[in-house]
């Protein structure tokens, strides 16, 4: 499961550009930042309102982050990360 989260988040963060050439940077961010709310393996969010990341499709994660970045999807916390 931990591998699933790392892979999903690497793909997600890699799609944003800066981490595309450095999957290890994506893993580090997933471990240090994403896990705080979504759980250490992405399948144990700290609150019901936070989605599970483990098992999500890459295109869903890419779209969600892109929508946070452009403001189409509103969430002050996630917009700061996107």
Secondary structure, DSSP 8 states (H G I E B T S, - for coil): -HHHHHHHHHHHHHTTSTTTT-HHHHHHHIIIIIHHHH-TTSS--SSTTS---TT--HHHHHHHHHHHHHTSS--HHHHHH-
